[in-house]
Amino acid sequence: MARKSCREKLADDRGLPRVEPLEGKMRDRFGEGTILIPSAREIDALMRRVKKGRLTTINEIRGRLAARHGATMVCPIVTGIHARIAAGAAGEDEAEGKTRITPYWRSLKARGEINEKYPGGLDGQRRRLEAEGHEIVARGKRLFVKDYATKLADLGD
């Protein structure tokens, strides 16, 4: 069986988004409430809202989705996986010559860290971010956008 492309994964919602009650170990850890399992398309749509010169983080995306769906929290693992799928789909589109792609390089990990798993790796994203006027600083082998919090985009509806 052929492996699905990121574009195919992005298009397959698999019954998501879905809000469920926190249960078991999740409930023990986080308490009462609900958890949103987001769809990849919803993550992609929020990533597309970030304009040139602005940034967002996975945690900002999770916060926006929790508010939108009235959930206590959003699954951080699924959000990260779906952000990677959105970035991969953008990479596939770009490889085919499309110019209007999801600006995945503007979506950072916590504390402004560049996501090494996105297309182009750390160096590719560094070049894109610097071209948009962001200063990149190294902390060990990891790269961060300096003063990223002052450049966060408004993801509101």
C-alpha positions in Angstrom: 0.0 0.0 0.0 1.4 3.4 -1.0 2.2 5.9 1.7 -0.1 8.9 2.0 1.2 12.3 1.1 1.0 15.1 3.6 -1.7 16.7 1.3 -3.8 13.6 1.5 -3.4 13.5 5.3 -4.4 17.2 5.5 -7.5 16.5 3.5 -8.6 13.5 5.6 -10.4 14.9 8.7 -11.0 11.4 10.2 -14.0 12.7 12.2 -12.1 15.6 13.7 -12.3 18.0 15.4 -13.8 16.3 18.4 -14.3 17.4 22.0 -14.2 14.6 24.6 -14.2 14.6 28.4 -10.9 14.2 30.1 -10.6 10.6 31.4 -8.2 8.3 33.1 -4.6 9.5 33.5 -5.4 12.7 31.6 -8.1 13.5 34.1 -5.7 12.7 37.0 -3.1 15.0 35.6 -5.2 17.9 34.3 -8.4 17.6 36.4 -12.0 17.9 35.3 -12.8 19.3 31.8 -12.7 18.5 28.1 -10.0 18.0 25.5 -10.2 18.9 21.9 -8.7 16.6 19.3 -8.1 19.1 16.4 -8.2 18.4 12.7 -5.2 19.0 10.5 -7.2 21.4 8.3 -8.1 23.6 11.3 -4.4 23.8 12.3 -3.5 24.6 8.7 -6.1 27.4 8.5 -4.7 29.1 11.7 -1.2 28.8 10.4 -2.2 30.5 7.2 -3.5 33.5 9.1 0.0 34.5 10.2 1.2 37.3 7.9 4.7 38.2 6.9 6.7 39.7 9.8 4.4 38.0 12.4 4.7 34.7 14.3 2.7 32.2 16.3 3.4 29.3 18.5 1.8 25.9 18.8 0.6 26.9 22.2 -1.1 30.0 20.8 -2.8 27.8 18.2 -3.9 25.5 20.9 -5.3 28.4 23.0 -7.3 29.7 20.0 -8.7 26.3 19.3 -9.7 25.7 22.9 -11.6 29.0 23.0 -13.3 28.3 19.6 -14.5 24.9 20.7 -15.2 25.6 24.4 -12.7 23.0 25.5 -10.6 23.0 28.6 -7.5 22.1 26.6 -6.3 20.9 23.2 -4.2 17.8 22.8 -0.6 18.9 22.4 0.5 15.8 20.7 -2.1 15.8 18.0 -1.7 19.5 17.5 2.1 19.0 16.9 1.5 16.1 14.5 -1.1 18.1 12.5 1.2 21.2 12.4 3.9 18.9 10.9 1.4 17.6 8.4 0.3 21.1 7.4 4.0 22.1 7.0 4.7 18.9 4.9 1.7 19.7 2.6 3.1 23.2 2.1 6.5 21.7 1.3 4.9 19.4 -1.3 3.0 22.3 -2.8 6.1 24.4 -3.0 8.0 21.5 -4.6 5.4 21.5 -7.4 5.8 25.2 -8.0 2.9 26.6 -6.0 3.6 30.0 -4.5 0.6 30.4 -2.1 1.5 27.9 0.6 1.0 27.7 4.3 3.8 29.8 5.9 4.7 27.0 8.3 8.1 28.7 9.2 6.1 31.4 11.1 4.7 28.7 13.5 7.2 28.1 16.3 7.5 25.7 19.2 7.2 27.0 22.8 9.4 29.9 23.8 10.0 30.8 20.1 12.0 27.8 19.1 12.2 26.9 15.4 10.8 23.4 14.6 13.5 21.3 13.2 10.9 18.8 11.8 9.4 21.3 9.3 10.5 21.2 5.6 14.0 22.7 5.1 15.0 21.9 8.7 16.5 24.5 10.9 18.6 26.2 8.2 15.7 26.5 5.8 13.4 28.1 8.3 16.2 30.3 9.6 16.7 31.8 6.1 13.0 32.4 5.7 12.6 34.0 9.1 15.6 36.2 8.6 14.3 37.3 5.2 11.2 38.5 7.0 13.2 40.6 9.4 13.4 38.2 12.4 16.6 37.8 14.4 17.6 34.2 15.2 19.6 33.2 18.2 21.2 29.9 19.0 21.0 28.2 22.4 23.2 25.2 22.1 22.0 23.3 19.0 18.5 24.8 19.1 17.5 28.0 17.3 15.0 30.6 18.7 13.5 33.8 17.3 14.6 36.7 19.4 11.8 38.6 21.1 9.2 36.4 19.4 6.5 37.3 21.9 6.4 40.9 20.6 5.7 39.6 17.1 2.8 37.3 17.8 -0.1 37.4 15.3 -3.7 37.7 16.4 -5.4 34.4 15.6 -8.8 35.6 16.7 -11.9 34.8 14.7 
